[in-house]
Structure formats: structure tokens, C-alpha cells
């Protein structure tokens, strides 16, 4: 029976030599594959850090950049300069009701911010309707409706909605409350 287990290969070697070859393959995979992954990761990291700059970054670094090479702060400043503002000539002064039955005086002054210069003529033509819409809304407010920062935000949104409804299909970008006084 011992003769059955000792089968020799053509070279005269036994089974022990055949079992060693898969061990070498496993060893090569366990050492070689992680080493290959580390080398590829190092190359990718080096390319990420040192190479692959965009043309706009290269031009900006050399000082030859065009209008697209401006920093984000410069772009925000340019966008703010491109915005147009419209305001009523006089602030809106209305009486608002108080919960105790007395009335308070509210003075409101707003800006309309828009990016399309053609909107100025539309706002100028529709200013009476916008003012009337604002007056009707503001007179229904109570002092409690204006308490807190969320009330300020809701007031801005409602004024923006009313302006956009009056000048439809044109749209303004924002309503800025310049002055809000309750006496």
C-alpha cells in the first residue's frame, strides 16, 4: 500500500513536489498583489498631487488668465455689481392691528433685486399696483406676525410672491427689506 501512495512523476519526483507549486502561487498572490496595489496607489496619488492642472489654473498662476480665471470672491463681486435694484420713492407707512385692540404704525422700505435691466421699466410702470398689493397685505398683519427672524423671512417671501404676481411673466430675484419699523 505504501507503493500506491508514492506515485512518481515523469521526472521521478513524488507528490510532495506537486503540492509545493500551489503554495508558491498563493505566496506570490499574497505578497505580489498588495505590493502592486500599493505601487499603483502611489502613482495615482502622485499624479493627483503634482500633475493634471487645468489650463485656467495654469493661466491664473502665470497671471495670464481671462475672465474665467477670477477667484470666487471676484466672481461674487462681479455678480453683485450686475444686479439692479429698484425701490419706491417713499417708504410705506400703514397702521397695523395689535392683539390688545390698539393700532401701531409700521414703516416699510424695500428693494427689489433683479438681474435683467429691462425689468426696471416694468417695475416703474407697475409700481402703483405693487404698492397697493403690499399695502393690502401689510395692513392685515398684526404685531405678533412680525416677531422673530422667521417672521422677517416669511414677510420677504410673501412680498416677493406679490411682486412676481404683479409683473408676471417677468420675475425679480429677491426682495430686500431695507427698513422695518413698528411704533
FILUMMAR-460800 format. One record per residue (C-alpha): residue in one letter; z, x, y. Coordinates in steps of 0.25 Angstrom, whole numbers, padded with zeros to 4 digits, always signed. Example, Ala and Ser with C-alpha at 12.3 -4.5 7.8 and 13.67 -1.06 7.14 Angstrom:
<sites>
A+0031+0049-0018S+0029+0055-0004
</sites>
This chain:
<sites>
X+0000+0000+0000X+0002+0011+0009X-0013+0014+0007X-0016+0001+0012X-0009+0003+0026X-0015+0017+0028X-0029+0013+0031X-0037+0025+0037X-0048+0024+0047X-0060+0032+0046X-0054+0044+0053X-0043+0044+0043X-0032+0039+0053X-0023+0027+0050X-0019+0014+0057X-0009+0021+0066X-0021+0027+0074X-0027+0013+0076X-0014+0007+0081X-0013+0018+0092X-0026+0015+0099X-0022+0001+0103X-0009+0007+0109X-0018+0017+0117X-0026+0005+0123X-0013-0002+0127X-0007+0010+0133X-0020+0012+0141X-0020-0002+0146X-0005-0002+0149X-0006+0011+0157X-0020+0011+0162X-0022-0003+0167X-0009-0003+0176X-0014+0010+0181X-0028+0005+0184X-0022-0007+0191X-0013+0002+0200X-0025+0010+0204X-0033-0002+0207X-0022-0008+0215X-0020+0005+0223X-0035+0006+0226X-0035-0009+0231X-0022-0006+0240X-0029+0006+0246X-0041-0002+0249X-0033-0013+0255X-0025-0004+0264X-0035+0006+0268X-0049+0000+0267X-0057-0012+0270X-0055-0014+0284X-0063-0025+0291X-0073-0022+0302X-0065-0029+0312X-0053-0021+0309X-0060-0008+0310X-0067-0012+0323X-0054-0017+0329X-0047-0004+0324X-0058+0004+0331X-0058-0004+0343X-0072-0010+0342X-0068-0024+0337X-0075-0036+0343X-0069-0050+0346X-0065-0052+0331X-0057-0039+0331X-0046-0045+0340X-0032-0045+0336X-0026-0059+0332X-0018-0059+0345X-0030-0057+0353X-0037-0068+0346X-0026-0077+0349X-0026-0074+0363X-0041-0076+0364X-0040-0090+0357X-0029-0094+0367X-0038-0090+0379X-0049-0098+0373X-0040-0111+0372X-0042-0120+0384X-0030-0129+0390X-0030-0142+0397X-0018-0149+0404X-0016-0161+0412X-0015-0158+0427X-0001-0164+0427X+0010-0165+0417X+0012-0179+0410X+0025-0186+0415X+0030-0198+0407X+0042-0206+0405X+0047-0206+0390X+0058-0214+0384X+0071-0209+0380X+0079-0215+0368X+0090-0220+0377X+0080-0228+0385X+0079-0219+0397X+0066-0212+0400X+0063-0197+0402X+0051-0191+0409X+0042-0182+0401X+0033-0172+0407X+0022-0166+0398X+0011-0156+0401X+0002-0152+0390X-0010-0142+0388X-0022-0146+0379X-0027-0133+0372X-0042-0133+0367X-0052-0122+0363X-0065-0130+0367X-0067-0129+0382X-0075-0142+0382X-0062-0149+0379X-0057-0147+0394X-0067-0157+0399X-0064-0167+0388X-0049-0166+0391X-0051-0167+0406X-0059-0180+0404X-0049-0186+0395X-0037-0181+0401X-0033-0195+0406X-0033-0201+0392X-0026-0189+0387X-0015-0190+0397X-0014-0205+0395X-0013-0203+0380X-0002-0193+0382X+0006-0202+0392X+0006-0214+0382X+0011-0205+0371X+0021-0197+0379X+0027-0210+0385X+0031-0215+0371X+0039-0202+0368X+0054-0202+0368X+0062-0190+0372X+0067-0189+0357X+0052-0188+0353X+0051-0175+0362X+0064-0168+0355X+0061-0155+0347X+0050-0146+0345X+0043-0155+0334X+0042-0166+0345X+0035-0156+0354X+0025-0153+0343X+0023-0168+0340X+0020-0170+0355X+0010-0159+0355X+0003-0165+0343X+0003-0179+0348X-0003-0174+0361X-0014-0166+0354X-0017-0178+0346X-0018-0187+0358X-0027-0177+0366X-0036-0175+0354X-0038-0190+0352X-0041-0192+0367X-0052-0181+0367X-0058-0183+0353X-0067-0178+0347X-0062-0165+0355X-0049-0159+0351X-0039-0150+0358X-0032-0139+0351X-0018-0141+0356X-0008-0147+0366X+0002-0138+0372X+0014-0145+0379X+0015-0137+0392X+0027-0145+0397X+0036-0155+0391X+0048-0160+0400X+0057-0172+0397X+0066-0176+0408
</sites>
